[in-house]
Amino acid sequence: MVDKIDALIKAAGVNVEPFCPGLLAKALATLNTGSLICNVGAGGPAPAAEVPNKGGPAPSLVVAPAEDKKVEKKKI
């Protein structure tokens, strides 16, 4: 199985540490991969945490970039 993982990594053009394919093979050996593949997404997304909103705008997950503030000097 390690040889197949190595071939997949080389085909993808990804660089990983030499011990990673063996570690992944050992981890996958204890799993029922058929069941894992067939049940992907069966549970649906995790529910969002309840956050009380006190009438303000809805919280956003997108972070806006900070605005550049320029300080103008007054001429005397």
MOFEN-V613263 format. One record per residue. RES is the residue in one letter. PHI is phi in whole degrees, 0 to 359 (NA if undefined). OMEGA is omega in degrees with one decimal (999 if undefined). Layout:
res/phi/omega
RES/PHI/OMEGA
RES/PHI/OMEGA
This chain:
res/phi/omega
M/NA/179.9
V/298/179.0
D/297/179.2
K/292/177.8
I/294/176.4
D/300/179.7
A/297/179.1
L/295/179.7
I/295/179.3
K/294/179.2
A/295/-179.9
A/280/179.9
G/73/-177.7
V/256/176.3
N/259/176.8
V/228/176.5
E/296/-176.2
P/300/-177.9
F/277/-174.6
C/297/179.8
P/299/178.0
G/294/178.7
L/294/178.1
L/295/179.0
A/298/178.3
K/295/-179.8
A/294/-179.3
L/287/-179.4
A/294/-178.5
T/268/-178.6
L/258/171.1
N/271/-173.2
T/295/177.4
G/298/178.2
S/293/179.9
L/298/-179.5
I/291/-177.1
C/288/-175.4
N/254/178.8
V/294/176.9
G/77/-178.0
A/295/-177.3
G/276/-177.5
G/80/-178.8
P/288/177.5
A/292/179.4
P/293/179.0
A/286/178.5
A/290/178.4
E/285/177.8
V/238/179.6
P/294/179.4
N/242/-175.4
K/265/174.8
G/85/179.4
G/277/178.6
P/294/179.8
A/296/178.3
P/295/-178.2
S/245/176.7
L/269/-179.4
V/268/179.3
V/263/-180.0
A/281/177.6
P/294/179.8
A/293/179.6
E/278/175.6
D/280/179.5
K/255/178.7
K/257/179.0
V/265/179.0
E/266/177.8
K/266/178.7
K/275/176.2
K/273/-178.5
I/257/999
